[in-house]
């Protein structure tokens, strides 16, 4: 049986989720009136260039008084006129990101109370704003970042450590910009949409402490440079808290979220006669374990019509993690689907898609992949042992061999992972009239 219809439906749901977070669509309503003085635009993240372009296209003030610099991931740039776009490495920082971060701090210094600093943040900003604290080299910061990314730590834990080893994160950028007004517009890629976690919160106070960061690195066995460990142990790396005077003229808005993206996908499903159930926008934990849980819910729907009857789609977002122990290729969405394939065992009426809304699953060239009922059978015919590949963290290679990768290229936005599990009724999914 052909699965073309199901592929189309699932891809349409993902596309709707991404479109809901397009800066051109969600940013203009949050733009302020131009200030009496200058407007300096700075920012970082996978959506930063698209956000800067949206600012330019919708700015109501004098273009001559609009300037700035944003840093985005390599390949995620967009054409702009007044706001410079710099590309740098993600997820491990590089010299280009470090230089851009230093320039951003310099741009916001020396402004007056009549000036506005418009800060554009999105997922990926933590790695792209690479300004290590004094005494720590970029090479050392890269090593710590890589260890954090592969140990299974949550994004909140990773960013807690990053903030306490940085000269720009954890509210420090806002303090550098005082006394100018600081307005932050953020596209959230973190569970709970916590502004202090998005891009490691460079313009908001930080509730976490050096002690929190030290506990995280010790719990995961992360090796720290001597200067970094001393900064955490002594408290000299502490981030500014809410009572710091520099936050007096700071305002922040989250302009796009995973929840809004899931709602957009749900509306598309509903219009096609498919009942949507949003399971959550903040699902975390190991990707393969999340797959077992969501797979169990899908099997319950297929067998018992609980918690809802087919045709339906289970939608979820958030950011799972992968503890890398093998030597294979694969991001967390591909690993989720490989785990789901094992949990479902080729169930004839269950299909799924899992993709990162930024278009890049981890460090690979795909957004994610599709899982079909015949995936296990096709894998077996190709001599692929799914369970062995999961042990090796080699999900990318599985879906590449089967032709089921989803490749979009950079979407220039990021509201984190998108997962949709489609359960058909016994008679199959009808074509939409």
C-alpha positions in Angstrom: 0.0 0.0 0.0 1.3 3.5 -0.9 1.9 5.8 2.0 2.0 9.0 -0.2 -1.1 10.5 1.4 0.2 10.1 4.9 3.5 11.5 3.9 1.8 14.6 2.5 -0.4 15.1 5.6 2.6 14.8 8.0 4.8 17.1 6.0 1.9 19.6 5.8 1.6 19.6 9.6 5.3 20.3 10.0 5.2 23.1 7.4 2.3 24.8 9.2 4.2 24.7 12.5 7.3 26.3 10.9 5.2 28.9 9.1 3.6 30.0 12.4 7.1 30.9 13.7 8.2 32.8 10.6 9.7 36.2 11.7 8.0 38.0 8.8 4.7 36.8 10.3 5.1 37.1 14.0 7.6 40.0 14.6 6.0 43.1 13.1 3.3 43.5 15.7 5.9 43.8 18.4 7.9 46.6 16.9 8.0 49.8 19.0 7.7 53.3 17.9 11.0 54.8 16.9 12.9 56.5 19.8 14.1 60.1 19.8 17.6 58.9 19.4 19.2 56.0 17.6 18.0 52.5 17.2 20.7 49.8 17.5 19.6 46.3 16.5 21.7 43.4 17.9 20.9 39.8 18.2 21.8 36.1 17.8 20.2 32.8 16.8 19.2 30.7 13.9 16.3 33.2 13.2 18.4 36.3 13.7 18.9 37.3 10.1 15.3 36.7 9.2 14.3 38.7 12.3 16.6 41.6 11.2 15.1 41.6 7.8 11.6 41.7 9.2 12.6 44.7 11.3 13.9 46.6 8.3 10.9 45.8 6.2 8.5 47.0 8.9 10.4 49.8 10.6 8.4 53.1 10.8 11.3 55.4 11.6 14.1 57.0 9.7 16.2 54.2 8.1 19.3 56.3 8.5 19.0 56.0 12.3 18.7 52.3 12.2 21.8 50.2 12.4 23.2 47.1 14.1 24.6 43.6 13.9 23.2 40.1 14.4 24.9 36.8 14.3 23.4 33.6 12.9 24.4 30.1 12.0 26.4 29.4 8.8 23.9 29.1 6.0 21.1 30.8 7.9 21.8 34.4 6.7 19.3 36.7 4.9 19.8 39.9 2.8 19.6 43.1 4.9 20.3 46.8 4.3 21.1 48.6 7.5 21.7 45.7 9.9 24.9 43.6 9.4 24.5 39.9 9.4 27.5 37.7 10.5 27.5 33.9 10.3 29.2 31.7 12.8 29.4 28.1 14.0 26.7 26.2 15.9 26.5 24.2 18.2 30.1 24.6 19.2 31.3 28.2 19.1 34.0 29.6 16.8 36.1 32.7 16.4 33.5 34.4 14.1 30.9 34.1 16.9 33.4 35.4 19.5 34.3 38.4 17.4 30.6 39.1 16.7 29.8 39.0 20.4 32.6 41.4 21.2 31.4 43.8 18.5 27.8 43.6 19.8 28.9 44.6 23.3 30.8 47.5 21.8 27.8 48.6 19.8 25.6 49.0 22.8 28.1 50.8 25.0 28.0 54.6 25.2 24.3 55.0 24.3 22.0 57.5 25.9 18.6 57.3 27.5 17.1 58.6 24.2 18.4 55.5 22.3 16.8 52.1 21.8 18.6 48.7 21.7 16.4 46.2 19.9 17.6 42.7 20.8 16.6 39.8 18.5 17.0 36.4 20.1 16.3 32.9 19.0 17.4 29.3 19.4 21.1 28.9 18.8 22.0 32.2 20.3 23.9 30.7 23.2 26.5 29.2 20.9 26.6 32.1 18.5 27.2 34.7 21.2 30.5 33.3 22.2 32.3 35.7 24.6 34.0 33.6 27.3 34.7 35.2 30.6 38.1 36.5 31.4 40.6 33.7 31.9 38.8 31.2 29.7 39.9 30.7 26.0 37.5 29.9 23.2 39.1 26.5 22.8 38.3 25.7 26.4 34.7 27.0 26.0 34.2 24.9 22.9 35.4 21.8 24.9 32.9 22.5 27.7 30.1 23.1 25.2 30.7 19.8 23.4 30.8 17.9 26.6 27.5 19.4 27.7 25.8 18.7 24.4 26.7 15.0 24.5 26.2 14.1 28.2 22.4 14.2 28.2 22.0 17.5 30.0 18.8 19.5 29.4 18.9 22.8 27.5 18.2 24.6 30.8 21.2 22.9 32.4 23.5 23.6 29.5 22.6 27.2 29.4 23.0 27.6 33.2 26.6 26.6 32.8 27.1 28.7 29.7 25.8 31.8 31.5 28.3 31.6 34.3 31.2 31.2 32.0 30.3 34.1 29.7 31.0 37.8 29.4 27.7 38.6 27.6 25.0 36.0 28.7 22.9 35.9 31.8 21.9 39.6 31.6 25.3 41.1 31.1 24.4 42.5 27.6 21.6 44.5 29.2 23.9 46.0 31.8 26.3 47.1 29.1 23.5 48.9 27.2 22.3 51.0 30.1 21.0 53.7 30.2 19.4 53.1 26.8 16.0 51.4 26.6 16.4 47.7 25.8 13.6 45.8 24.1 14.1 42.1 23.5 12.0 40.1 21.0 12.6 36.4 21.3 11.5 33.3 19.4 11.5 30.6 22.0 13.2 27.3 21.4 13.1 26.2 25.1 10.6 24.3 27.1 8.5 26.7 29.2 9.6 29.7 27.1 11.8 31.0 29.9 13.4 34.3 28.7 16.4 33.6 31.0 17.1 30.4 29.0 16.5 31.5 25.4 19.9 32.2 24.0 21.1 32.1 27.7 19.2 35.3 28.5 21.7 38.1 27.6 19.2 40.8 28.5 17.3 39.4 31.5 18.3 38.7 35.1 19.4 35.2 35.8 17.8 33.2 38.7 20.5 30.5 38.6 23.7 30.7 40.5 27.4 29.6 40.3 26.5 26.8 42.8 23.8 25.6 40.4 26.3 25.5 37.5 28.9 23.7 39.6 26.4 21.1 40.6 25.5 20.5 37.0 29.1 20.0 35.8 29.8 17.7 38.7 26.7 15.6 38.2 27.5 15.0 34.5 31.3 14.7 35.0 32.1 17.7 32.8 35.8 18.6 32.9 36.3 22.4 33.5 39.3 24.6 32.8 41.0 25.7 36.1 39.9 29.3 35.7 36.2 28.3 35.1 36.1 26.0 38.1 37.6 28.7 40.2 35.0 31.3 39.0 32.2 28.9 39.9 33.6 27.9 43.3 34.5 31.5 44.3 31.3 33.0 43.0 33.2 35.5 40.9 31.3 34.3 37.8 27.9 35.1 39.3 25.4 36.6 36.9 23.4 39.8 37.6 20.1 39.3 39.5 16.8 41.1 39.2 17.7 44.0 41.6 20.5 45.2 39.3 19.8 48.8 38.3 20.8 48.1 34.7 17.5 46.2 34.2 15.3 49.2 35.0 14.6 50.0 31.4 14.5 46.5 30.0 11.4 44.9 28.4 11.1 41.5 26.8 8.5 39.7 24.6 8.3 36.1 23.4 6.9 36.4 19.9 6.8 32.8 18.7 6.5 29.6 20.7 6.3 25.8 20.3 2.7 26.0 21.6 1.7 28.4 18.9 3.4 26.2 16.3 1.5 23.1 17.6 -1.7 25.0 17.5 -1.2 25.9 13.9 -0.5 22.3 13.0 -3.6 21.2 15.0 -5.7 23.6 13.0 -4.5 22.1 9.7 -5.2 18.6 10.9 -8.7 19.6 12.1 -9.5 21.1 8.7 -8.7 17.7 7.1 -11.0 15.8 9.4 -8.1 14.5 11.7 -8.6 15.0 15.4 -5.5 16.6 16.9 -4.3 16.0 20.5 -1.5 18.2 21.7 0.5 16.2 24.3 2.7 19.1 25.3 5.1 21.7 24.1 7.8 21.1 26.6 8.7 17.4 26.4 12.2 16.7 27.5 14.3 13.6 28.4 16.1 11.0 26.3 14.8 10.9 22.8 14.5 7.1 22.7 12.6 7.1 26.1 10.2 9.8 24.9 9.6 7.5 21.8 8.6 4.6 24.1 6.1 6.7 26.0 4.5 8.4 22.9 4.6 5.1 21.1 2.6 3.5 23.9 -0.1 6.3 23.6 -0.3 5.7 19.8 -0.8 2.0 20.3 -3.5 2.7 22.8 -5.3 4.9 20.3 -5.0 2.2 17.6 -6.2 -0.6 19.8 -8.8 1.0 22.1 -9.6 4.5 20.8 -8.1 5.9 24.0 -7.4 8.8 24.7 -9.2 9.6 21.4 -10.4 7.8 18.3 -8.7 7.6 15.0 -8.2 9.3 12.6 -6.1 11.5 14.9 -2.7 12.9 15.3 -0.6 13.2 18.5 1.3 16.5 18.4 4.2 17.4 20.7 7.1 19.8 21.0 10.0 20.5 23.3 13.6 19.4 23.2 14.7 15.9 23.9 18.3 14.9 24.4 20.7 12.2 23.3 23.4 10.8 25.4 26.0 9.9 22.8 27.6 6.5 23.4 28.0 5.2 19.9 29.9 6.4 16.8 27.0 6.8 14.4 25.3 9.9 12.8 22.0 11.3 13.9 20.1 14.1 15.6 17.6 13.8 18.4 14.6 13.7 16.1 16.0 10.9 14.0 16.9 9.0 17.2 13.3 9.6 18.5 11.9 8.0 15.3 14.3 5.1 15.4 13.1 4.4 19.0 9.5 4.9 17.9 10.0 2.3 15.1 11.1 -0.2 17.7 8.2 0.7 20.0 5.6 0.3 17.3 6.9 -2.7 15.6 5.7 -1.7 12.2 2.0 -1.1 13.2 0.1 -0.9 10.0 -1.9 2.3 10.9 0.7 4.5 12.5 2.9 7.0 10.8 5.1 9.7 12.2 7.3 12.7 11.5 9.8 14.3 13.8 11.8 17.4 12.8 13.6 20.4 14.2 11.8 23.5 13.2 15.1 25.2 12.3 15.6 22.7 9.5 18.7 21.1 11.1 18.5 18.0 13.3 21.5 18.3 15.5 24.6 18.8 13.3 23.3 16.9 10.2 21.8 18.3 7.0 18.3 17.2 7.5 15.4 18.6 9.6 14.4 15.1 10.7 12.7 12.1 9.1 9.5 10.2 8.4 8.5 6.9 10.0 6.1 4.6 8.1 4.5 1.3 8.9 6.8 -0.5 6.5 10.0 1.1 7.8 11.1 -2.0 9.8 10.4 -4.3 6.9 12.3 -2.1 4.4 15.2 -1.8 6.9 15.4 -5.6 7.3 15.3 -6.1 3.6 18.3 -3.7 3.3 20.2 -5.6 6.0 19.7 -2.8 8.6 19.4 -3.9 12.3 17.4 -1.1 13.9 18.2 -2.0 17.4 21.9 -2.1 16.7 21.8 1.2 15.0 20.0 2.7 18.0 22.8 1.5 20.2 25.3 3.2 17.9 23.3 6.5 17.8 23.1 6.0 14.0 19.6 7.0 13.2 20.5 9.4 10.4 22.1 6.6 8.4 19.0 4.4 8.7 16.6 7.0 7.4 19.1 8.1 4.7 19.3 4.5 3.4 15.5 4.2 3.3 15.0 7.6 1.6 13.0 8.9 4.5 15.0 12.0 5.6 13.1 15.3 5.6 15.4 17.9 4.1 14.3 21.5 4.2 17.4 23.5 4.4 17.6 26.3 7.0 14.1 27.6 7.9 15.5 30.8 9.6 13.3 30.3 12.6 13.4 27.9 15.6 10.7 26.8 18.0 12.5 23.5 18.7 11.3 20.0 17.9 8.0 19.1 16.2 6.6 15.6 16.4 3.4 14.3 14.9 2.2 10.7 15.2 -0.7 10.0 12.8 -3.1 7.1 13.6 -5.4 6.0 10.8 -8.8 4.3 11.3 -9.2 0.7 10.3 -10.4 1.7 6.8 -7.5 4.1 6.2 -7.2 7.8 5.8 -9.6 9.3 3.3 -8.6 11.7 0.7 -9.7 15.3 1.4 -12.3 16.4 -1.0 
